[in-house]
Amino acid sequence: MGSGKSPVGSSGGGNAPPGNGKKGKAETGGPAVEEAQMCCGCRFPLLVTLLQLLLGIAIAGVAFLMMAISPSLLARETPHWAGIIMCVVSLLGFILFCITRVPDERASAQFITKLLYFLLCTVGLVISVLVIAFQCHHFALSKGLTCEEIGEDCMCTLDLEDPIARTFNYSGVTDCSAIRSTLPMYNLLQMVLNLAQAIVCLVGAFMIWKHRYQVFFAGLQTGSPSAQQWQKV
């Protein structure tokens, strides 16, 4: 009778729960964990934020040089505000691309930072286009000015023979050649810098929108929940 017993208890206690080994393997070496430990700053987006910072500094620097020519220049003629905004966008990009990524969107801080960066890149693109339009207008306008020095000011007009022609008074300018030659050169330089800035902002917004380079996991989870297999969509 004793030999008819089957060792059910010993065999049940010896068997490991199914899927336990796979779970441990997926938790230690899965692609999701590896992606979460990677630094975003080691990839292409860091170059975008660096270009935004450098271009923002250059735009603000050229604008302050334009303000040094004459204090009577308007804010739209000296777009230092555009450069400062771009510097803020780049700093937010450094925060976004240098933090440790999380494989899902449960990290609210990361999601809010991504959303702000996308919105600011879009705003930066619009601002750069507006600055280009203003600088093109002032560049074309300055080419048709006729200037004469009156004391410490430079009085410029579009047409000397027209008594009702629009005149421009640039205070603090002792040499009118700065208005006719130096200022248009700065206008042209601002157009080039803001065109480059618009392209960089477009690339930054495109990266966030496509979730391509940052590898932000915005897809569906496939397979068992323990395997943490993610599929990008």
Solvent accessible surface area in square Angstrom, and as a share of the most:
residue,aa,sasa,rsa
1,M,216,0.97
2,G,58,0.56
3,S,113,0.73
4,G,68,0.66
5,K,165,0.70
6,S,76,0.49
7,P,99,0.62
8,V,107,0.61
9,G,62,0.60
10,S,77,0.50
11,S,61,0.39
12,G,50,0.49
13,G,67,0.64
14,G,63,0.61
15,N,112,0.57
16,A,79,0.62
17,P,90,0.57
18,P,136,0.86
19,G,44,0.42
20,N,87,0.44
21,G,61,0.59
22,K,163,0.69
23,K,91,0.39
24,G,33,0.31
25,K,157,0.66
26,A,17,0.13
27,E,90,0.41
28,T,112,0.65
29,G,45,0.44
30,G,6,0.06
31,P,70,0.44
32,A,6,0.05
33,V,53,0.30
34,E,100,0.45
35,E,35,0.16
36,A,20,0.15
37,Q,140,0.62
38,M,72,0.32
39,C,55,0.33
40,C,1,0.01
41,G,11,0.10
42,C,106,0.63
43,R,92,0.33
44,F,89,0.37
45,P,1,0.01
46,L,55,0.27
47,L,89,0.44
48,V,4,0.02
49,T,0,0.00
50,L,76,0.38
51,L,70,0.35
52,Q,0,0.00
53,L,41,0.21
54,L,95,0.47
55,L,26,0.13
56,G,0,0.00
57,I,97,0.49
58,A,36,0.28
59,I,0,0.00
60,A,13,0.10
61,G,34,0.33
62,V,15,0.08
63,A,0,0.00
64,F,105,0.44
65,L,95,0.47
66,M,0,0.00
67,M,80,0.35
68,A,86,0.66
69,I,27,0.14
70,S,0,0.00
71,P,109,0.69
72,S,48,0.31
73,L,19,0.09
74,L,92,0.46
75,A,63,0.49
76,R,93,0.34
77,E,18,0.08
78,T,3,0.02
79,P,0,0.00
80,H,44,0.19
81,W,75,0.26
82,A,1,0.01
83,G,0,0.00
84,I,90,0.46
85,I,56,0.28
86,M,1,0.01
87,C,28,0.17
88,V,83,0.47
89,V,0,0.00
90,S,0,0.00
91,L,99,0.49
92,L,30,0.15
93,G,0,0.00
94,F,48,0.20
95,I,104,0.53
96,L,1,0.00
97,F,0,0.00
98,C,65,0.39
99,I,61,0.31
100,T,89,0.52
101,R,7,0.03
102,V,55,0.32
103,P,25,0.16
104,D,11,0.06
105,E,63,0.28
106,R,198,0.72
107,A,27,0.21
108,S,75,0.48
109,A,74,0.58
110,Q,8,0.04
111,F,101,0.42
112,I,95,0.48
113,T,20,0.11
114,K,10,0.04
115,L,85,0.42
116,L,84,0.42
117,Y,0,0.00
118,F,60,0.25
119,L,87,0.43
120,L,50,0.25
121,C,0,0.00
122,T,56,0.32
123,V,69,0.40
124,G,0,0.00
125,L,46,0.23
126,V,83,0.48
127,I,22,0.11
128,S,2,0.01
129,V,82,0.47
130,L,91,0.45
131,V,1,0.00
132,I,36,0.18
133,A,59,0.45
134,F,70,0.29
135,Q,0,0.00
136,C,58,0.35
137,H,95,0.42
138,H,16,0.07
139,F,56,0.24
140,A,71,0.55
141,L,36,0.18
142,S,8,0.05
143,K,128,0.54
144,G,42,0.41
145,L,15,0.07
146,T,59,0.34
147,C,17,0.10
148,E,100,0.45
149,E,96,0.43
150,I,94,0.48
151,G,72,0.69
152,E,127,0.57
153,D,43,0.22
154,C,0,0.00
155,M,62,0.27
156,C,0,0.00
157,T,14,0.08
158,L,73,0.36
159,D,68,0.35
160,L,120,0.60
161,E,162,0.73
162,D,55,0.29
163,P,131,0.82
164,I,153,0.78
165,A,20,0.15
166,R,137,0.50
167,T,81,0.47
168,F,30,0.13
169,N,80,0.41
170,Y,20,0.08
171,S,39,0.25
172,G,49,0.47
173,V,6,0.03
174,T,96,0.56
175,D,79,0.41
176,C,4,0.02
177,S,43,0.28
178,A,25,0.19
179,I,1,0.00
180,R,106,0.39
181,S,66,0.42
182,T,41,0.24
183,L,8,0.04
184,P,3,0.02
185,M,112,0.50
186,Y,34,0.13
187,N,2,0.01
188,L,90,0.45
189,L,74,0.37
190,Q,0,0.00
191,M,26,0.12
192,V,86,0.50
193,L,26,0.13
194,N,1,0.00
195,L,99,0.49
196,A,38,0.29
197,Q,1,0.00
198,A,8,0.06
199,I,98,0.50
200,V,15,0.09
201,C,0,0.00
202,L,99,0.49
203,V,51,0.29
204,G,0,0.00
205,A,12,0.09
206,F,86,0.36
207,M,0,0.00
208,I,11,0.06
209,W,169,0.59
210,K,80,0.34
211,H,51,0.23
212,R,131,0.48
213,Y,87,0.33
214,Q,1,0.00
215,V,20,0.12
216,F,3,0.01
217,F,24,0.10
218,A,44,0.34
219,G,19,0.18
220,L,125,0.62
221,Q,77,0.34
222,T,57,0.33
223,G,71,0.68
224,S,57,0.37
225,P,104,0.65
226,S,43,0.28
227,A,24,0.18
228,Q,72,0.32
229,Q,73,0.32
230,W,56,0.20
231,Q,98,0.44
232,K,106,0.45
233,V,131,0.75
